[in-house]
Amino acid sequence: MSLNANHTPFKTLSDGELLGMVKSNDSMEAFEELYHRHWKNLYSFAYKRVRSKEISEEIVQDFLTNLWASRKTLAIKTSFEGYIYTAVRNLVFNYIAKETRRKAYGHFVQLFKADTDNSTEQEIDTRDLQHNIEKGLDGLPEKCRSVFELSRHENKTNKEIATELGISEKTVEGHLTKAIKRLRVNLNSTFWTL
């Protein structure tokens, strides 16, 4: 006998019972109850860490979308609540790591774009710095360079890059990390002090 909203008081069920219904019956009603039960607290949890309404909403929405998409194969070894907070925390960490890399890149770009007195020496320094950045990018493997340029020059998200290049978001993150490390090495003698 299938359970539906007319026969089941969803609000009285535990998270585990609701999740069981989601996994076995594809119960959208049970999923919606979980959604309404936890959305606000997950949003607050994310917001305290990223301080952006839009980003917090996007993180929680991404998590819940992934939760529904993976409902059939989901294996939770802790409590449901422990699982969802850990998952959202990981998404927050990924976002912060990505922003840190983006800001680091912005930092060294600003250094060579900063106002100068246009002296010959400064112009040469700026040209040398730009040359070192280009040299660092040229030394990257093709896929790594493509990922970096899509991220930094076209401002594409990791998800957009992954879709465009047919690779996973994890691979995109790996390429960006590799590119930043390579640029740090190339620019270290010029100005990198982080």
Residue frames relative to the residue before (quaternion, step in Angstrom):
aa qw qx qy qz dx dy dz
M 1.0000 0.0000 0.0000 0.0000 0.00 0.00 0.00
S 0.3199 -0.7623 0.5275 0.1956 3.59 -0.71 1.01
L 0.3580 -0.7189 0.5566 0.2126 3.52 -1.15 0.70
N 0.0249 0.7919 -0.6101 -0.0020 3.55 -1.01 0.71
A 0.7580 -0.4127 0.2560 0.4354 3.54 -1.32 0.15
N 0.6370 0.5481 -0.3367 0.4247 3.60 1.11 -0.58
H 0.7710 0.3466 -0.1766 0.5042 3.59 1.13 -0.62
T 0.7513 0.3629 -0.1972 0.5147 3.57 1.19 -0.40
P 0.2756 -0.7397 0.5863 0.1820 3.59 -0.73 1.00
F 0.2768 -0.8269 0.4639 0.1560 3.57 0.20 1.31
K 0.6325 0.5629 -0.3406 0.4087 3.58 1.02 -0.76
T 0.6782 0.4919 -0.2968 0.4583 3.60 1.15 -0.50
L 0.5874 0.5940 -0.3682 0.4080 3.60 1.24 -0.25
S 0.5070 -0.6278 0.4915 0.3274 3.57 -1.19 0.56
D 0.6705 -0.4660 0.3796 0.4349 3.55 -1.30 0.24
G 0.6544 0.5360 -0.3092 0.4346 3.57 0.95 -0.91
E 0.6588 0.4985 -0.3049 0.4738 3.56 1.00 -0.85
L 0.6474 0.5120 -0.3170 0.4672 3.57 0.97 -0.84
L 0.6549 0.5134 -0.3108 0.4593 3.56 0.94 -0.90
G 0.6153 0.5485 -0.3341 0.4570 3.56 1.05 -0.76
M 0.6608 0.4953 -0.2994 0.4779 3.58 1.01 -0.81
V 0.6220 0.5356 -0.3358 0.4620 3.56 1.05 -0.77
K 0.7034 0.4788 -0.2648 0.4538 3.58 0.90 -0.99
S 0.7767 0.3816 -0.2060 0.4568 3.59 0.81 -0.95
N 0.8048 0.2880 -0.1316 0.5020 3.60 1.00 -0.77
D 0.3616 -0.7185 0.4977 0.3244 3.59 1.29 -0.10
S 0.2185 0.8232 -0.4974 0.1650 3.56 1.08 0.76
M 0.2957 -0.7659 0.5511 0.1489 3.54 -0.42 1.26
E 0.6127 0.5531 -0.3544 0.4394 3.60 1.07 -0.69
A 0.6555 0.4951 -0.3094 0.4790 3.58 0.97 -0.84
F 0.6417 0.5166 -0.3233 0.4657 3.58 1.00 -0.81
E 0.6502 0.5180 -0.3171 0.4564 3.58 0.96 -0.85
E 0.6196 0.5275 -0.3441 0.4683 3.59 1.06 -0.69
L 0.6390 0.5043 -0.3216 0.4837 3.60 0.98 -0.84
Y 0.6253 0.5535 -0.3193 0.4480 3.56 1.00 -0.92
H 0.7251 0.4357 -0.2501 0.4710 3.59 0.72 -1.08
R 0.6292 0.5580 -0.3221 0.4347 3.56 1.11 -0.70
H 0.8279 0.2723 -0.0987 0.4802 3.61 0.93 -0.88
W 0.4803 0.7149 -0.4347 0.2634 3.61 1.15 -0.45
K 0.6941 0.5010 -0.2969 0.4231 3.59 0.72 -1.05
N 0.6866 0.4740 -0.2909 0.4683 3.60 0.90 -0.89
L 0.6327 0.5138 -0.3363 0.4719 3.59 1.04 -0.72
Y 0.6232 0.5351 -0.3303 0.4650 3.57 1.03 -0.81
S 0.6644 0.5020 -0.3016 0.4643 3.61 0.89 -0.96
F 0.6210 0.5523 -0.3186 0.4558 3.56 1.05 -0.88
A 0.6922 0.4562 -0.2719 0.4886 3.59 0.89 -0.95
Y 0.6567 0.5411 -0.3193 0.4173 3.59 0.90 -0.93
K 0.6242 0.5516 -0.3412 0.4356 3.60 0.99 -0.79
R 0.7301 0.4335 -0.2294 0.4758 3.56 1.14 -0.60
V 0.7908 0.2983 -0.1736 0.5055 3.62 0.99 -0.69
R 0.2698 -0.8203 0.4707 0.1811 3.59 1.30 -0.27
S 0.6226 0.4747 -0.3703 0.4999 3.55 1.00 0.83
K 0.4552 -0.7017 0.4817 0.2617 3.55 -0.71 1.13
E 0.6948 0.4917 -0.2825 0.4423 3.57 0.81 -1.04
I 0.6766 0.4861 -0.2983 0.4658 3.59 0.87 -0.96
S 0.6391 0.5279 -0.3279 0.4532 3.60 0.97 -0.85
E 0.6548 0.5009 -0.3097 0.4736 3.58 0.93 -0.88
E 0.6566 0.5205 -0.3074 0.4510 3.57 0.97 -0.89
I 0.6421 0.5270 -0.3189 0.4564 3.59 0.98 -0.86
V 0.6928 0.4647 -0.2832 0.4731 3.59 0.83 -0.99
Q 0.6453 0.5185 -0.3237 0.4581 3.59 0.98 -0.81
D 0.6326 0.5246 -0.3258 0.4673 3.59 1.00 -0.82
F 0.6469 0.5204 -0.3196 0.4566 3.56 0.95 -0.90
L 0.7037 0.4694 -0.2808 0.4535 3.60 0.78 -1.01
T 0.6163 0.5333 -0.3421 0.4678 3.59 1.06 -0.68
N 0.6675 0.4911 -0.2894 0.4790 3.56 0.99 -0.90
L 0.6088 0.5576 -0.3457 0.4460 3.56 1.07 -0.76
W 0.6736 0.4789 -0.2940 0.4801 3.58 0.89 -0.91
A 0.6687 0.5210 -0.3024 0.4358 3.58 0.92 -0.93
S 0.7707 0.3409 -0.1854 0.5055 3.60 1.03 -0.73
R 0.2785 0.8237 -0.4674 0.1600 3.59 1.29 0.24
K 0.6645 0.5316 -0.3138 0.4211 3.60 1.00 -0.78
T 0.7746 0.3360 -0.1701 0.5082 3.57 1.03 -0.76
L 0.3974 0.7515 -0.4529 0.2687 3.57 1.30 0.01
A 0.0044 -0.7777 0.6283 -0.0193 3.58 -0.84 1.00
I 0.0566 -0.8138 0.5781 -0.0168 3.57 -0.33 1.27
K 0.2231 -0.8109 0.5323 0.0968 3.56 -0.62 1.18
T 0.6978 0.3706 -0.2567 0.5567 3.58 1.29 -0.30
S 0.7010 -0.3641 0.3226 0.5216 3.58 -1.15 -0.49
F 0.6309 -0.5269 0.3984 0.4069 3.57 -1.21 0.46
E 0.6555 0.5178 -0.3152 0.4504 3.58 0.93 -0.89
G 0.6409 0.5154 -0.3197 0.4705 3.58 0.98 -0.85
Y 0.6469 0.5378 -0.3063 0.4454 3.55 1.00 -0.89
I 0.7132 0.4675 -0.2875 0.4360 3.60 0.75 -1.01
Y 0.6569 0.4957 -0.3260 0.4654 3.60 1.00 -0.72
T 0.6245 0.5212 -0.3397 0.4722 3.60 1.04 -0.71
A 0.6594 0.5143 -0.3085 0.4534 3.58 0.94 -0.90
V 0.6775 0.4701 -0.2949 0.4827 3.60 0.90 -0.89
R 0.6107 0.5433 -0.3495 0.4579 3.59 1.03 -0.74
N 0.6539 0.5107 -0.3140 0.4615 3.60 0.97 -0.83
L 0.6365 0.5107 -0.3264 0.4770 3.60 1.03 -0.75
V 0.6249 0.5243 -0.3296 0.4754 3.58 1.07 -0.77
F 0.6500 0.5120 -0.3182 0.4627 3.60 0.92 -0.90
N 0.6394 0.5244 -0.3263 0.4579 3.59 0.96 -0.85
Y 0.6487 0.5140 -0.3124 0.4663 3.57 0.97 -0.88
I 0.6728 0.4993 -0.3009 0.4554 3.59 0.87 -0.97
A 0.6401 0.5217 -0.3251 0.4608 3.60 0.97 -0.85
K 0.6538 0.5118 -0.3108 0.4626 3.57 0.95 -0.88
E 0.6725 0.4896 -0.2989 0.4675 3.59 0.94 -0.88
T 0.6096 0.5498 -0.3481 0.4527 3.58 1.07 -0.72
R 0.6590 0.4937 -0.3053 0.4783 3.57 0.96 -0.88
R 0.6506 0.5220 -0.3185 0.4503 3.57 0.95 -0.86
K 0.6726 0.4924 -0.2945 0.4673 3.57 0.97 -0.89
A 0.6128 0.5422 -0.3522 0.4543 3.58 1.04 -0.74
Y 0.6483 0.4997 -0.3161 0.4797 3.57 0.96 -0.84
G 0.6501 0.5240 -0.3096 0.4550 3.57 0.94 -0.92
H 0.6080 0.5760 -0.3382 0.4292 3.55 1.10 -0.78
F 0.7457 0.3856 -0.2637 0.4751 3.59 0.70 -0.92
V 0.5715 0.5520 -0.3962 0.4601 3.62 1.14 -0.42
Q 0.6605 0.5102 -0.3104 0.4550 3.59 0.94 -0.89
L 0.6048 0.5761 -0.3630 0.4130 3.57 1.04 -0.72
F 0.7656 0.3423 -0.2376 0.4900 3.59 0.80 -0.79
K 0.6437 0.4759 -0.3431 0.4913 3.59 1.27 -0.06
A 0.4354 0.7223 -0.4509 0.2922 3.58 1.29 -0.20
D 0.6246 -0.5465 0.4055 0.3832 3.54 -1.22 0.60
T 0.0647 -0.7819 0.6198 0.0192 3.55 -0.97 0.87
D 0.5380 -0.6110 0.4561 0.3594 3.55 -1.25 0.19
N 0.4893 -0.7097 0.3920 0.3212 3.57 1.34 0.32
S 0.3084 0.7352 -0.5437 0.2622 3.57 1.11 0.53
T 0.6456 -0.5341 0.3800 0.3918 3.56 -1.20 0.57
E 0.6464 0.5347 -0.3215 0.4392 3.58 0.95 -0.88
Q 0.6818 0.4783 -0.2908 0.4710 3.60 0.91 -0.88
E 0.6204 0.5340 -0.3473 0.4575 3.57 1.03 -0.74
I 0.6461 0.5092 -0.3118 0.4754 3.57 1.01 -0.84
D 0.6378 0.5264 -0.3221 0.4608 3.60 0.97 -0.89
T 0.6640 0.5074 -0.3021 0.4587 3.57 0.94 -0.93
R 0.6511 0.5065 -0.3129 0.4708 3.58 0.98 -0.87
D 0.6413 0.5243 -0.3183 0.4609 3.58 1.00 -0.87
L 0.6526 0.5166 -0.3102 0.4594 3.54 0.95 -0.90
Q 0.6661 0.4937 -0.3026 0.4700 3.56 0.89 -0.93
H 0.6253 0.5349 -0.3269 0.4648 3.57 1.04 -0.81
N 0.6622 0.5072 -0.3070 0.4582 3.60 0.95 -0.87
I 0.6257 0.5188 -0.3390 0.4737 3.59 1.05 -0.72
E 0.6714 0.4916 -0.2972 0.4682 3.58 0.88 -0.96
K 0.6332 0.5288 -0.3222 0.4643 3.57 1.03 -0.82
G 0.6393 0.5243 -0.3156 0.4656 3.56 1.01 -0.84
L 0.6682 0.4885 -0.2960 0.4768 3.58 0.96 -0.86
D 0.6490 0.5250 -0.3175 0.4500 3.59 1.00 -0.85
G 0.6710 0.5163 -0.2923 0.4448 3.58 1.12 -0.66
L 0.5506 0.6174 -0.3975 0.3971 3.57 1.25 -0.16
P 0.5634 -0.5499 0.4681 0.4013 3.60 -1.16 0.46
E 0.6785 -0.5470 0.3098 0.3799 3.57 -1.09 0.73
K 0.6857 0.4818 -0.2912 0.4614 3.59 0.84 -0.99
C 0.6392 0.5339 -0.3110 0.4579 3.56 1.01 -0.87
R 0.6593 0.5034 -0.2951 0.4742 3.58 0.96 -0.91
S 0.6389 0.5307 -0.3239 0.4531 3.59 0.98 -0.85
V 0.6467 0.5152 -0.3151 0.4659 3.57 0.95 -0.92
F 0.6640 0.5150 -0.3031 0.4496 3.58 0.88 -0.98
E 0.6930 0.4812 -0.2886 0.4527 3.59 0.84 -0.95
L 0.6332 0.5182 -0.3345 0.4675 3.59 1.03 -0.73
S 0.6784 0.4904 -0.2864 0.4661 3.56 1.04 -0.80
R 0.8000 0.3554 -0.1678 0.4533 3.56 0.70 -1.09
H 0.7509 0.3842 -0.2271 0.4867 3.58 0.97 -0.75
E 0.7670 0.3114 -0.1824 0.5305 3.59 1.08 -0.67
N 0.3745 -0.7780 0.4395 0.2478 3.59 1.35 0.07
K 0.3132 0.7517 -0.5189 0.2600 3.58 0.99 0.81
T 0.4908 -0.6472 0.4933 0.3113 3.56 -1.13 0.65
N 0.6668 -0.4844 0.3719 0.4270 3.57 -1.26 0.32
K 0.6420 0.5345 -0.3199 0.4470 3.57 1.01 -0.84
E 0.6594 0.5039 -0.3023 0.4689 3.59 0.97 -0.89
I 0.6506 0.5104 -0.3140 0.4665 3.57 0.99 -0.85
A 0.6369 0.5367 -0.3233 0.4492 3.57 0.95 -0.92
T 0.6655 0.4991 -0.2948 0.4702 3.58 0.95 -0.91
E 0.6816 0.5083 -0.2906 0.4390 3.57 0.86 -0.98
L 0.7748 0.3481 -0.1804 0.4959 3.58 0.95 -0.89
G 0.4385 -0.7242 0.4403 0.2989 3.59 1.27 -0.05
I 0.5595 0.5567 -0.4126 0.4548 3.57 1.04 0.83
S 0.5987 -0.5702 0.4092 0.3859 3.59 -1.24 0.23
E 0.6213 -0.5313 0.4141 0.4002 3.57 -1.27 0.40
K 0.5960 0.5678 -0.3515 0.4459 3.60 1.10 -0.71
T 0.6528 0.5011 -0.3063 0.4786 3.58 1.01 -0.84
V 0.6064 0.5456 -0.3465 0.4632 3.58 1.05 -0.78
E 0.6587 0.5104 -0.3065 0.4601 3.59 0.90 -0.97
G 0.6419 0.5340 -0.3149 0.4512 3.57 0.99 -0.85
H 0.6588 0.5024 -0.3053 0.4695 3.58 0.95 -0.88
L 0.6566 0.5093 -0.3191 0.4557 3.61 0.95 -0.85
T 0.6383 0.5208 -0.3229 0.4659 3.58 0.99 -0.83
K 0.6518 0.5150 -0.3063 0.4649 3.57 0.96 -0.90
A 0.6566 0.5182 -0.3120 0.4505 3.59 0.94 -0.89
I 0.6588 0.5042 -0.3119 0.4630 3.59 0.91 -0.91
K 0.6424 0.5182 -0.3281 0.4595 3.60 0.95 -0.85
R 0.6562 0.5139 -0.3135 0.4550 3.59 0.93 -0.90
L 0.6662 0.4949 -0.3057 0.4667 3.58 0.95 -0.87
R 0.6096 0.5482 -0.3519 0.4517 3.58 1.04 -0.71
V 0.6543 0.5080 -0.3112 0.4659 3.55 0.92 -0.91
N 0.6892 0.4928 -0.2860 0.4477 3.58 0.86 -0.98
L 0.7617 0.3889 -0.2018 0.4773 3.55 0.99 -0.82
N 0.4106 0.7548 -0.4481 0.2466 3.57 1.26 -0.25
S 0.7032 0.4637 -0.2791 0.4611 3.58 0.84 -0.92
T 0.6587 0.5233 -0.3119 0.4416 3.59 1.17 -0.50
F 0.8246 -0.1957 0.1440 0.5109 3.59 0.68 -1.01
W 0.5203 0.6898 -0.4260 0.2682 3.63 1.08 -0.46
T 0.0030 -0.8269 0.5605 -0.0447 3.57 -0.65 1.10
L 0.4321 0.7149 -0.4644 0.2940 3.60 1.21 0.11
